[in-house]
Amino acid sequence: MVLAGKRILLIISGGIAAYKSLDLIRRLRERGASVRPVMTAGAQQFITPLAVGALAADHVFTDLFSRQDEQDVGHIRLARDCDLVLIAPATADLLAKMANGLADDLASTILLATDRPVLAAPAMNPKMWAHAATKRNVEMLRGDGIAFVGPMKGEMAESGETGTGRMAEPFEIVAAVEMRLHDGAKPLAGKKAIITSGPTHEPIDPVRYIANRSSGRQGHAIASALAALGADVTLVSGPVTIPDPAGMHVIHVERADDMRDAVLAALPADIAVMVAAVADWKVASASDQKIKKHPGESLPTLALTENPDILKTVGHHTQRPKLVIGFAAETQDVESNARAKLERKGADIIVANDVSPATGIMGGTRNRVKIIRHDGVEQWPDLDKDDVAVRLAALIAEQFKQG
């Protein structure tokens, strides 16, 4: 495990994003880290110390003047007895205290006393993040050596506003922790990756189209995980309702033909991960007018033709990336169908999953995959799609480490 034996001091400050810290604790501990939590008074208005302590399996520190915790100068011990101090969420108020050297509660006192690396995951209203005072504070903190992950662009939970201010997702924060604890090393720095994501929409007429239930969550998560490891990522996305990931070039397409053209235009690359659920067929001759329904008339006939096979095209291309990974969404004979696809498409790895309606994977937030290689099969447990992405990105980084 990458974080085995690492000690993380997690400072949770007050904001609606504090609820994400519960998932963050779980993910850090799954990777072998121990987590010692510190909660501000504001954080305790959103989540309870009981929940935080249960997930961290450790005492939760809340009070600078606690007789029990401070009998051995506890805030100094906390500031030093760790490998990294992580602030998630980091509010505008706490960033301002840090920038100006204030120490009026346990969290800010620890931050002034620590000599360990500090990583902050800001979360606040977009107007607050864009305010000149916050910009000034962040610039000062960066100069002081504080590292940041996020914030991201998206819809704010508390106000419905859209802008930059969302806390980075837990899996992105974990990746940033790993890099910070390894001297900022990014194992995929200098590598170029092409990711496809989401469905394609194949027009029948100007109103109707052929599509599938892909949400794009898995492909977008993989793109983010690879970018977090330093890869130069081009994401070719079909029509989805989720926001674009930060830190990469995103190309929006509708049809399979457009997706193929965008992928080929992005070559050469080192890595290709073809996650998109591309429609197998398209209408041979789409109507340029809406097809009308008339009582008594026979139903219109739709002549179908095959769409381009993007994975096969990339797998056998003269500029084939060193590592080509495809996805196989199956409803039966998952492993045998995926293995046949591995051989036929010229891929190095096929990530196979059962997308039968009962699994809820298509359009859902979880996934259960098998990693199919030429030399064997690895079954992964049921995971969040974000966790699948992080594990796949780590697998890709290991492939390049091995040469």
C-alpha positions in Angstrom: 0.0 0.0 0.0 1.4 3.4 -1.0 0.6 5.1 2.3 1.5 2.2 4.6 2.8 3.5 7.9 2.3 7.1 7.0 0.7 9.4 9.7 -1.7 12.0 8.5 -2.9 14.8 10.8 -6.3 15.7 9.3 -7.6 19.2 10.1 -11.4 19.5 9.3 -12.6 23.1 9.3 -16.2 24.4 9.1 -18.0 24.1 5.8 -20.6 22.0 4.1 -17.7 20.0 2.4 -16.8 18.7 5.8 -19.0 15.7 5.1 -16.5 14.6 2.4 -13.8 14.3 5.1 -15.6 11.1 6.3 -15.0 9.4 2.9 -11.5 10.9 2.8 -10.6 9.2 6.1 -11.8 5.9 4.9 -9.8 6.1 1.7 -6.6 7.2 3.5 -6.9 4.3 5.9 -7.6 1.8 3.1 -4.2 2.8 1.6 -2.4 2.1 4.9 -2.2 5.5 6.5 -3.2 6.3 10.1 -5.4 9.4 10.4 -5.5 11.6 13.5 -8.3 14.1 13.3 -8.5 17.7 14.5 -11.9 19.4 14.2 -12.6 23.1 14.5 -15.8 24.4 16.2 -17.3 25.1 12.8 -16.6 21.6 11.5 -18.6 20.2 14.5 -21.6 22.1 13.2 -21.6 19.9 10.1 -20.4 16.5 11.2 -19.9 14.9 14.6 -16.6 14.0 16.4 -18.2 10.6 17.1 -18.5 9.8 13.3 -15.0 11.1 12.6 -13.5 9.2 15.5 -15.2 6.0 14.5 -13.9 6.1 11.0 -10.4 7.2 12.0 -10.2 4.8 14.9 -8.5 7.5 16.9 -9.2 10.3 19.4 -10.6 13.5 17.8 -8.9 16.6 19.0 -11.1 19.7 19.3 -10.0 22.0 22.1 -6.8 24.0 22.5 -7.4 24.3 26.2 -8.4 20.7 26.9 -6.9 19.8 30.2 -6.4 16.1 29.2 -5.0 16.7 25.7 -2.8 19.7 26.6 -1.1 18.3 29.7 1.9 17.5 27.6 1.6 20.5 25.3 -0.6 18.5 23.0 -0.8 21.0 20.1 3.0 20.9 19.7 3.0 17.1 19.8 0.2 16.9 17.2 2.1 19.4 15.0 5.2 17.3 15.0 4.0 13.7 15.4 2.9 13.2 11.8 4.3 12.9 8.3 1.9 15.4 6.8 -0.8 17.9 7.9 -3.8 17.8 5.6 -6.6 20.4 5.8 -9.8 19.3 4.2 -11.9 21.3 3.8 -9.8 24.5 4.1 -12.1 27.4 4.5 -11.3 31.0 3.6 -11.2 31.9 7.3 -8.6 29.2 8.1 -6.5 30.2 5.0 -6.6 33.8 6.2 -5.4 32.8 9.7 -2.6 30.7 8.2 -1.4 33.5 5.9 -1.4 36.0 8.8 0.1 33.8 11.4 -2.9 33.8 13.7 -3.3 31.0 16.3 -6.5 31.4 18.2 -7.8 27.8 18.2 -6.3 24.3 18.1 -6.2 24.0 14.3 -4.5 27.3 13.6 -2.1 26.8 16.5 -1.0 23.4 15.1 -0.5 25.0 11.7 1.7 27.7 13.1 3.7 25.2 15.1 4.2 22.4 12.6 7.4 21.8 10.7 5.8 19.0 8.5 4.5 19.3 4.9 1.1 20.9 4.7 -1.5 20.2 2.0 -4.7 22.2 1.8 -8.0 21.4 0.0 -9.9 24.6 -0.2 -13.7 24.7 -0.2 -15.8 27.9 -0.3 -18.3 29.9 -2.3 -16.9 30.9 -5.8 -17.1 34.6 -4.9 -15.0 34.0 -1.8 -12.4 32.0 -3.7 -12.3 34.8 -6.3 -12.0 37.6 -3.7 -8.8 39.6 -3.8 -8.1 38.8 -0.2 -8.3 35.1 -0.7 -6.2 35.3 -3.8 -3.6 37.2 -1.8 -3.7 34.8 1.1 -3.3 31.7 -1.2 -0.4 33.3 -3.1 1.4 34.1 0.2 0.8 30.5 1.4 2.1 29.0 -1.8 5.2 31.1 -1.3 5.5 29.7 2.3 5.5 26.2 0.8 1.9 25.2 1.4 0.6 22.9 -1.3 -2.9 23.0 -2.6 -5.3 20.5 -4.3 -8.3 22.1 -5.9 -10.7 23.8 -5.6 -12.7 22.4 -8.5 -15.4 24.0 -10.7 -18.9 22.8 -10.2 -22.2 23.4 -8.5 -22.1 24.5 -4.8 -24.1 22.3 -2.5 -25.2 25.1 -0.2 -26.2 27.8 -2.8 -26.7 26.1 -6.2 -24.2 28.6 -7.7 -21.8 27.3 -10.2 -18.1 28.2 -10.2 -14.7 27.4 -8.8 -14.9 26.6 -5.1 -15.9 22.9 -4.7 -13.5 20.8 -2.6 -11.5 18.3 -4.6 -13.0 14.8 -4.5 -11.5 12.5 -1.8 -9.7 10.3 -4.4 -8.0 13.4 -5.9 -6.9 14.5 -2.4 -5.5 11.0 -1.7 -3.5 11.2 -4.9 -2.2 14.6 -3.9 -1.2 13.2 -0.4 0.7 10.4 -2.1 2.6 12.8 -4.3 3.3 15.2 -1.5 4.7 12.4 0.7 6.9 11.3 -2.2 8.6 14.7 -2.7 6.0 15.7 -5.2 7.1 13.0 -7.7 4.5 12.4 -10.4 5.2 8.9 -11.9 3.4 9.8 -15.2 5.0 13.2 -15.7 5.9 13.6 -19.4 3.5 10.9 -20.5 0.6 11.8 -22.8 -2.7 10.0 -22.3 -5.9 9.9 -24.4 -9.1 8.9 -22.6 -12.6 8.5 -24.1 -15.6 8.7 -21.9 -19.4 8.7 -22.0 -21.8 7.6 -24.7 -22.2 8.6 -28.3 -25.4 9.9 -29.8 -26.0 8.6 -33.3 -28.8 10.7 -35.0 -31.9 9.2 -36.5 -33.3 12.6 -37.4 -32.8 16.1 -35.9 -34.7 15.1 -32.8 -34.0 11.4 -32.1 -30.8 9.4 -31.7 -29.4 6.0 -30.8 -27.5 6.0 -27.5 -26.9 4.0 -24.3 -27.0 4.6 -20.5 -23.3 5.5 -20.0 -22.9 8.5 -17.5 -19.2 9.1 -18.2 -18.4 8.9 -14.5 -15.8 6.1 -14.9 -14.0 7.7 -17.9 -13.9 11.2 -16.3 -12.6 9.7 -13.0 -9.8 7.9 -14.9 -8.8 11.0 -16.7 -8.6 12.9 -13.4 -6.6 10.1 -11.7 -4.1 10.0 -14.6 -3.8 13.8 -14.5 -3.1 13.7 -10.8 -0.2 11.4 -11.5 1.3 13.9 -13.9 0.0 12.7 -17.2 -0.8 15.2 -20.0 -4.4 14.1 -20.5 -6.7 14.6 -23.5 -10.2 13.6 -22.6 -12.6 13.0 -25.5 -16.1 13.1 -24.0 -19.4 12.1 -25.5 -22.6 13.9 -24.3 -22.7 13.7 -20.5 -24.2 15.8 -17.7 -21.3 15.8 -15.4 -18.7 18.6 -15.3 -15.4 18.5 -17.1 -12.5 17.4 -14.9 -9.9 20.1 -14.1 -6.3 20.1 -15.4 -6.7 18.6 -18.9 -7.7 19.3 -22.4 -11.4 18.2 -23.0 -12.9 17.7 -26.5 -16.6 17.3 -26.7 -18.1 15.1 -29.4 -21.5 13.7 -30.2 -21.1 10.8 -32.7 -18.7 7.9 -32.9 -17.1 9.2 -36.1 -16.3 12.5 -34.3 -14.8 10.6 -31.4 -12.6 8.5 -33.7 -11.4 11.6 -35.5 -10.6 13.4 -32.2 -8.7 10.4 -30.8 -6.6 10.0 -34.0 -5.9 13.7 -34.0 -4.5 13.4 -30.5 -2.0 10.8 -31.5 0.9 10.1 -30.8 0.4 9.3 -27.2 1.9 7.0 -24.6 -1.4 5.8 -23.1 -4.8 5.2 -24.5 -7.7 4.2 -22.3 -10.9 3.7 -24.3 -13.7 3.9 -21.7 -16.5 5.4 -23.8 -19.5 3.2 -24.5 -19.5 3.9 -28.2 -22.8 2.9 -30.0 -22.1 -0.1 -32.2 -24.4 1.0 -35.0 -25.7 4.2 -36.6 -28.4 4.9 -39.0 -27.0 4.5 -42.5 -28.8 7.6 -43.7 -30.1 9.9 -41.0 -33.0 12.1 -42.0 -32.5 15.9 -42.1 -36.1 16.4 -41.1 -38.1 15.0 -38.2 -39.6 11.6 -39.2 -43.4 12.1 -38.8 -45.8 9.5 -37.5 -49.0 9.1 -39.6 -52.0 7.0 -38.6 -52.4 3.9 -40.7 -49.0 4.1 -42.4 -46.4 1.4 -42.0 -43.5 2.0 -39.5 -40.4 3.6 -40.9 -37.5 1.3 -41.6 -34.1 2.2 -40.1 -31.2 0.8 -42.0 -28.2 0.4 -39.7 -24.5 0.3 -40.4 -21.5 -0.3 -38.1 -19.8 2.5 -36.3 -16.0 2.8 -36.4 -14.2 0.5 -33.9 -12.1 3.1 -32.1 -10.3 0.7 -29.8 -9.3 -1.6 -32.6 -8.2 1.3 -34.7 -5.9 2.6 -32.0 -4.7 -0.9 -31.1 -3.5 -1.5 -34.6 -2.5 2.0 -35.5 1.0 2.8 -36.9 1.2 5.3 -34.0 -0.1 2.9 -31.4 0.4 4.0 -27.8 2.7 1.9 -25.7 -0.2 1.0 -23.4 -3.7 0.5 -24.9 -6.5 -0.3 -22.5 -10.1 -1.0 -23.5 -13.3 -1.5 -21.6 -15.8 -4.4 -22.1 -19.3 -3.9 -20.8 -21.0 -7.3 -20.9 -24.2 -8.8 -19.7 -23.1 -12.5 -20.1 -19.9 -14.5 -20.4 -18.0 -11.5 -19.1 -14.6 -13.0 -18.9 -14.6 -15.0 -22.2 -16.1 -12.1 -24.2 -13.5 -9.7 -22.7 -10.6 -12.1 -23.5 -11.8 -12.4 -27.1 -11.9 -8.6 -27.3 -8.4 -8.3 -25.9 -7.0 -10.5 -28.7 -9.2 -9.0 -31.5 -8.7 -5.3 -30.7 -4.9 -5.3 -30.2 -5.2 -4.1 -26.5 -2.8 -4.8 -23.7 -5.5 -4.8 -21.0 -9.3 -5.1 -21.0 -11.3 -3.8 -18.0 -14.4 -6.0 -18.0 -17.6 -5.6 -16.0 -21.1 -7.0 -15.8 -23.5 -4.3 -16.8 -26.7 -6.4 -16.4 -29.6 -4.2 -15.3 -29.5 -5.7 -11.8 -25.9 -4.5 -11.2 -26.8 -0.8 -11.6 -23.3 -0.1 -13.0 -24.4 1.7 -16.2 -25.2 5.3 -14.9 -24.3 4.4 -11.3 -21.5 5.4 -9.0 -19.9 2.0 -8.3 -18.2 -0.7 -10.4 -16.9 -4.2 -10.1 -14.3 -5.0 -12.7 -12.0 -7.7 -13.9 -8.6 -6.8 -15.3 -8.0 -9.1 -18.2 -4.4 -9.4 -19.5 -2.8 -11.8 -21.9 -1.2 -13.6 -18.9 -4.0 -13.7 -16.5 -7.1 -12.2 -14.8 -7.4 -10.1 -11.7 -10.8 -9.6 -10.0 -11.2 -6.3 -8.2 -13.7 -5.8 -5.4 -16.8 -3.7 -5.6 -15.5 -0.1 -5.5 -16.6 3.5 -6.1 -15.8 4.4 -9.7 -13.3 7.0 -8.3 -11.5 4.2 -6.5 -11.4 2.1 -9.7 -9.9 5.1 -11.4 -7.2 5.5 -8.8 -6.3 1.8 -8.8 -6.2 1.8 -12.6 -4.0 4.9 -12.7 -1.6 3.3 -10.2 -1.5 0.1 -12.4 -0.7 2.2 -15.4 2.1 4.0 -13.5 3.5 0.7 -12.5 3.5 -0.5 -16.1 5.7 2.4 -17.1 7.9 2.0 -14.0 8.6 -1.6 -15.1 9.4 -0.4 -18.6 
